[in-house]
Amino acid sequence: MKVLIIGGVAAGTKTAAKLKREDRSIEVTVITKDQDISYAGCGLPYYVGGAIAAKDALIVNTPQKYAGLTGVEVRTGKEAVSLDAEKKTVAVKDVQTGNIEAFTYDKLVLAVGASPAELPIEGKDLPGVFKMRTPDDAEGIRTYAEKNHVRKAVVIGAGFIGLEAAENLKARGIDVTVIDFAPQILPNILDPEMAAYAQKHLMNSGIRVFTGTGASSVLGTDKVTGVSTSEGTFPCELLIMAAGIRPNTAFLEDTGIEMFKGTILVDSQMKTSLDDVYAAGDCVMVTNRITGKRQWSPMGSSANLEGRTLAQVLTGTQKAYPGVLGTGVVKLPGLNIGRTGLTEAQAQEAGYDVITTLVPTDDKAHYYPDASFFITKLIADKTTRKLLGVQVFGPGEVDKMVDIAVMGISMGAKLDDYENLDFAYAPPFSTAIHPFVQAVYVLMNKIDGTFVSMTPAEYAGGKAEGYRVVDVQPEPAIQGAFFVNLAKVTGEIEGLDKNEKLLLVCARGKRAYFLQNRMRFYGYENTVVLEGATFFNDVKVKTAGD
C-alpha cells in the first residue's frame, strides 16, 4: 500500500511514524511546503522570550533524522496545489523551482495544518510586522527585537498564541499592548467573568489589554511605527498578528470534498467525503466528546492523537477517534490558565440544565513555603450531576486540576464519583482534601440546596441589588458592610432582620458558608453567599449618595 501524507508537522509526522511501526511494508511519503518538519509550534513564543535559548531546540526531528528513525520518505519544499481524487493523484509544486510533479497514492492523508489569518489592513507587510507560526517566524521576531532594540510592541489577538507572545515579549523587557476585536480575551475559551479576572491580572502585570478593539491600519514607511485602531493609535516598533488561524485547504475547494468554513469534515475514523482520503490535525473539524456536535480544536495535542488513531485505522485496526474536549493551558505572567470541556455559555446553548460554582482554594498545604491558590470554576448538568467543564486559574500546576476533569468527563463521571477519590497528598503537593474535590463539594452542596450562593457573573450583572452586604472576614474589611464575627454567632444576630436579603461575603467563601449554615439554624432564610468572595470579586457597598 502506498500512503501519501501532505503535511509534516504534528498530525502528518505522527500518522507516518505510526504507520511504519504498524506495518513496515507500507510505502509512506510525507510532503511538506516547509524545510522543517515536526517542529514544536507551541514552543515558539518561549524562544522569542528567551526561555528556550536555541532555535534548534524547537526542531523535534530533521527530515534526515526522522527518515532514518521511521523509514518514511520525506520531501520538503513541496507544496500540494491540486487533488484529483478519481485518478488518485496530487499535483505538487517545488517551492524553489516552480516545477510541478504528480504524486500517486492508494490512501491520502491531508494534514496540511493552518496558517495565521491575514488581516486585510494597509501596512501589514511593513518590516517589523510578524506572524507566529513557524520557527522562522520566531527567529525573525527575536532577531528583529534585538537588532532594533525594540521597546514597544503590539499584539493583535488575545487568544492563546497572542497572550503567550505578549508574555514572552514582556519577559524581554518590552512594553506590550494586546488588542482584540472580541469583547473579551480568550473568547470561547473562558466565560466572561473569568476572562475579566485574567484581563485585570494582565493589566496589573504591566500588559495593557484592549478588547472590543479592531485594527484598521499599520503605520510606518520604512518599518512599523504604530497601529491605528478603533480606540486610537498605539505606537510600536514591533507588531505581531495573532488574530486566529485558517486551515490551509484552499487547494481543495474544487475537489468536492466536504468542508465547513475551510475545515475538512471527517467521520470518527478520520475519513473525508472522498474515497481513500483521510485528514487529521489543525485542518480538520472533528466532534465534541460531550455533545457529539462538530468542533474545530486546532491543538498540537489533539493533532498527534488524531494522527496516531488514523494510522491504526489505515492498517486495519478497529478504532474510532472519540472527539475533543477543547483542553488547553496557557502561561501568563504570574498566572496560569487551564480549561477543558464546555464553557457555561456553550453548555446552556447545548441545552443542559446548567449549574456552576467558582471556588478559590489553596493549591497545597497553606503552611508550605510556596503555597498559593487555585480559582476553579466548575460547570455541570444539574439533572444528571455530570461535570461538563472546568476553568482553573493559579500561579501553579493548573494542568493537574484540568487533567482530573478531562479524565472524569471522558469517562462520564458524576460529581458524586469525585467525592472520595484517593488523590495524592503531601504538603508540598496538595491539600489533604484535594482542591478539585473541594470545588466538587461546593457544587454538590449547591445542587442539594445546603449551600445557597450568587456567582460572580450574577453579582457583576447586578443580582445583588437590594441585598445587604454582610462582611464575614476575621476583621472588618468591606467599607459600608455590616460586620459579623463568625466565632461569636451563637443565636440571633443583633442588627440583622431574619427576613432581610443578606449577601454574605468573606475572603474566599468558606467563612461565609459557615455563617450561612449557622444562620439557617437560627431562622435566617434569605442568606446568599458570594462565590469567589473578595478574592475574585470587587465588592462595593452602595451608600445613600450612590
N, C-alpha and C positions, 0 to 999 in steps of 0.2 A: 504494500500500500504506500502511496505517495501522498504525504501531507504537506501542504504549503501553508505557512503561517505568516500573515502580514502584521508586523509589529514586533519590536524587540525589547520592550521594557518589562513590565511586570507580568501581565497575563500571557503574552506571547512566549517569553522565555520559560515561564513555569510550565505552560502546556507542552512545549517542545521537550524540555528535560524529562518530564514525567512520561511522555510518550515513549521516549527511548528506553526508559527504565522498565516500562510495562512490556514493551515488545521491541527488542533490539533490531528486528528485521525491517521495521518501518523506516522508510526514507523520509526524513524530516528536514525541511528547508525553512529557515527564517529569513525574511527580507525586511529591512528597515531603512527608512529615509536617513536617519542619523548615522553618524560614525560610531557613536557609543551605543552599547546595549546594556540592559539590566542595570541601569543606574538608579540611585536612591533619590528619587524626586522629592520625597518627603524631607530629606536632609538638606535640601538646597538653602533654605533660609539660615540654617545654622552654620553653613560655610560662609555665607555673607557676614554673619555676626562674628565669626572667628572661633566659635566653639568647636567647629571642625576645621582643622588647620590646613589640610591639603585637599585639593580638588580630587586627586586620585582616590581618596578615601570614599568618595561618593560612587565610584565605579565598582559595582559588585563583581562584575566579570568583564574582561575584554573579549571581543569576538573570538580571538585565538584561544584564550584560556577556556572560554565557555565551550567552544567546539571540541577542544581536547577532553574536557571533563564529561561531555554528554554524547558526543558523536553526531551532533546536529550540524548541518551545514548553515553557515551564517553569511549572508550577503548584505553588507552595509552600503549606504549611499544609494539605495534603490527605492524609488517611490512608486507605489501602485497607482495607476492612473485610470484604469478601467477594468471591469469584470464582465466576462461572458460566461454566465452560469450554464448555458446549454452546451457550449463547447468545453467547459471546464478549463478556461484559460484566464490568466490575469496579465494585462499589459503593464509592464514595469519600465519606468524611465530611470536612466542613470542620471543622478542629480548633477554630476560634473560634466558629462559629455552630451546629455540630452538624448542619447540613443535609446530606442525602445526595443525591448525584447519580450517574448511571450513565455510565461511560466505556466506549466500544466499541473494539474492536481487530480487526485482521487477524492480527497477531502480538503476543504479550505477552512482555515480559521482566521477570522477577522479580529485582530487585537490591535487596532490602529490607534487606540487611545483618544486623547482630546488635547486641544491647544487653547491657550488663553484667548478669551473673547476679545475681538478687535473693537475698540470704541471708535465710532465714526466721528472723530473730532479733529479739528485742524491742529497741526503741530505734533501729532503723535509719533512722527518719525524723526524728531529732533534728537541730536546726541544728548545723552543723559536720561532718555526715556527707555524703560526696560520692562520686560515681562519676567515672570519667574516660573519657568517650566523645565528647563534643561540645565545640565552642568555648565554649559557655555553661557547661559543667562546669568547664573550665579557668579561665574567668573567675571563676566562683564560688569556686573553691579559692584562687586568688591574692588575690582581694579579701578573702575571709574571713580568710586568714592575715595580711594586712596590717592590717586593721581591728582584729583581735582580738589582735594581737601574739603569734601562736602560737609556742610554743617546743617543744612536744612533739606528735608526730604518730604515728599507727599506720597502716600499710598492710596490708590483708588481701589476700593474694595475692602469690606470688613468681614470677609469670610475667613476660613482657616488660613489660607495662604497669605492674605493681606495682613492679618493680625500677627502671624509668625514673622512676616517680613518686617513689620513695624517694630516688633520686639527686638529683632536682631539688628536693625538699623540703630535703635536706641542704645543697644549694647556697644555699638561702635562710637557712642558719644554724639550721634546725630540727632538733631531736633526733628521730631516726626509728627506729621499730621495725617490722620486717616479720614477719608471721606467715603460715603456710600449713599447711593440713591435710595436704598431701602430705609424704612423708618426706624430700624434698629440694627445693631451689629449681630452677626451670626444669624441672619434670617433663616427660618425653617429649621434651625438647629436648636435654638433656645426659645423658650417662651419670653414674652416681652419684659416681664418683671425681672427675670434672670439676666436678660440682655442689658437691662438698665443698670443693674448692680455691677456687671462686668464693665460696662462703659464708664461708670463712675470710678471704678478701680483704675482703669487705664488712664483716665484723666488725672487722678491723684498720683499716678506713677510718672506723669510727665508726658504722656502721649495724648495729643489733642484728637478728639473724635467728633466728626460732624456727620450725623445721619440725616436722611431726607435731603441729601445734597448731591446734585448732579454736576458733573464736569462738562463744560461747554467748549473749552479750547485749551491747548497747551501754549504757553507764552515763550517767546525767545526767538532769536535769529540764528546765531551760530550754535546755540545749545539751549537747553531748557532753563528758563529763569522763573517760571511760575505756572500756575494753572488757574484758569478762570472758572468759577463755579457759581451756582445759584445763591451761594452765601458770600460771594465776593471773591477776591483774588488772594491766592495763597502763594507767596514767594517760595521757591525751592530751587535747589541745584541738582536734584535727582528726583525722578518720578518713576514709581513702579505701578504698572497697571495689573491689578489682580482682581478685576471685576468679573470673575467667573470664567468658566471654560466651555468649549464647544467641541463635540465629537468630530473626529477627522474622517467624516463619512461622505463628503461632497462627491467623491468619485463614484459613489454607489447610487446616486439619485436616479439614474436611468436604467437600473438593473431590475426593477420591480421588487426589490427586497422590501419587506415591511419595516417601516421606521416610524418614529414619533419624535418630532422636533429634533431630528438629526440623530437620535439614538436608535440603535438596532434592536428590534424586538426579538426575543428568544423565548423558547419554552424551557421547561425545567431541566432539560438535558443540553441547554445552551445552543439548540438548533434554531437557525433562522427560517424564514419562509421559503428560502431557496434550497433545492435538493443538494445535499452534501456540503452545505455551507453552514459553518458554526461561528459563534462570536463570543468574546469574553472581554472583561476589563472596562475601562472608562468609556468606551463607545457603546456600551450595552445597557438596555433597560431590562432590569430583572424584576423581581417581585418583592414586596414587603413580607417578611416572615410572619408578621402578626395578622395583617389584614388580607394578604393574598393579592393585593392590588399592585399594579405596576409601580416601580420606583427606580429612579436613577440614583445610584450611590457610587460616584467615582472615587474610590479609595484604593490605595495600593494593597491594603489587606484583603479586601474582597476580590480584587483583581487576581491575586495569587490563588485564592481559594477556588474561584471560578475556573481558572486555568487548570488547576490540579484535577478538579472534578471532570472537566471536559476531556482531559487526556484519558481518564479511565473510561468515560463513555465511548470515546473513539476506539478503544481497544476491547470493547465488548462487555465491560463491567456494567451491571445494572445499578446505575447511580442516578441521582437527581440532585440538582442544586436547590436547596430549600429556600433561598432568598436572603435578604439582608435586613438588618435592624437599623442601619444608618449609624453604627457606632463610630464615635470619633473622640479625640482628645487633643487639646491644644495647650501649649505653654505660653503664658503671658508673663510680664514682669511681676513676680511675687504671687501669681495666682494661676493655677492650672484649672482647666475646664474639661470635663468629660461628660458624655451623654450617650444614650442608646435608646432605641425604641421610638415611641410616638411622643410628640410634644402634647401639651394639653389641648391646643387648638386642633392638632391632627386627630387626636383621639375623639374629640367632640364631632369633628367632621365625619369620622368613620362610623358614628352612631353609637359609641359606647356610653354607658352610664358613668360619666367621668367623675372621679373624686381625686383630690390631690392633697398633699401636705408638704410643707417646707420646714426642715428641721436642722438647726445648727447643732453640731456635736463636737466633742474633742476628737482628734484623729488618732490619738494614742493616750496613754495614761497622762492625766493633766499635770502630774508632778515630774514627768520625764523632761529632761532639759530642752529638747527641741519640739515639745508638744505644740500643736497648733489646732486647726479646726477643719471641719468639713461643713459645707452647706449643701444639704441634699433635698432635692425636690423629687418626690415620687408621684407618678401618675398611674392610677389603677381604675379598673372597672368595679363599680360599687356592687353590682349584682353578682358577678362571678368571683369577685375578690382577686382577680388576676392582675398581676403587675403588667403595665403597658409601656412604661418608660421611666427614665431617670435622668436627672441633670445634677451634676455634682461640681461644686467649687471647693478649692482649697489650695494652699501652698505645697501640699504634699502629694501622696500617691492616690489621686482621684481615680486612676485607672483601676485600682483594685476594687473600688466601690462599683464602678461601671461594669467590670467583668463579672461580678456576682450577679448583677441584674441580667447581663447577657445570658448567662447560663440558666438562670431561673426562667426568664421569658421564653428562651428556646425550648425549655422542657415543659412549658405550660404550668409553671408553679403558681400556686395561690399564695397570698400574703401569709396565711397560716403555716405554709410549708417552711417559711424562713424563721419561724418563731424560736425554735430551739436548735438551730444549726450550730454545729460544733466548730466554729471558725477559730483560726489560730490566735492565740493571745499571749503576749508578754508585754510589759510596759513600753519597751522601745518600739513596738509594732502596732498595737491596737489598744482598745479599751476592753475591760472584762466582758461586757456585753458589746458585741461588735457594733461600730457606728451604723452600719447598714441595718442591722437588726433593730437598733434603737429607733431609726426612722420608720421601720415597718411597724413597730409597736404603736407609734403615734398615729399612723394611718389606720391601723386596726381599731384603735380606741375611737378614732373619729367616725369610722364606719359604724361601730357598735353604739355610738352615742354617749360614751363615757367621757368623751373629750369634745367640747364644742368650741370651734375656732373660726377665725377670719383669716383668709390667706393674704399675703402681701399684695397680690393683684387686686383682690377685693378692697383692701384698705386704700390702695392707690386710686381706685375707682370711686372712692367716696362712700363706701358702705358704712364707715364708722360715724357718719353724720348722725347726731342725736345720742351717741354713746358718751358716757362719762369715762374718762381715762383714769384707770387705777394703776399706780406705779407700785410694782411688787419687787423692786430691786432691793438689795440689802440696805442701801441708803437712798434717800430721795434724789432722783436724777432727771426726772422729766418735769420741766418747768410748767406749772399750772395744773399738774395732775394731782389726784388725791392719793396720798401715800399710805400704804398699808404694810405694817411689819408682820410678815408671814408668821414668824415664830410666836407672836402674841395673839394670834387669832384663835380664840377658844370658844367663841359664840358669836352673837350678832355684832356687827362692826358699827360703832357709833359714827354717824355721818353718812352712812350708805343705806338707802332705802332698798328693801327686798324686791321691789318692783322696778327699780331703775335698770336701764340698759347700761351695763358696765363692760368696758373693754379692759381686760387685764393684760398688763404689759410688764415684762421683766427684761433681762439682758439677752436671754436665749430662748426662753419659753417654758423652761422646766418649773421655775418657781410660780409662774402664773398658772400653770396646770395644777400644781399642788394647792394653790389658793382656791382655784375653781372647784376642785374636789371637796375641799373643806367647806366652802361657802354653800355648795349644793346641800350638804348635810344640815346646814343651819338655815335653809329655806330660801336662799338666793337662787332664782331660776332664770335670770336674764344675764348671765355672765358669759362672755366670749373672750377667748384667749387670742391674742395677735400672734400668728405664726411668724417665726423669724425674729420676733421681738425687736429690740433696738439694735441688735446685731446686724439685721438685714434692712430694717425699715428706718426711714427718717420720721420719727414720731414727733408730732407737734400738737399742742393743745390749743384750741381756739379760745381766745379771750373775748370779752364783751366788745372790744373795739375791732375785732377781725371781721 
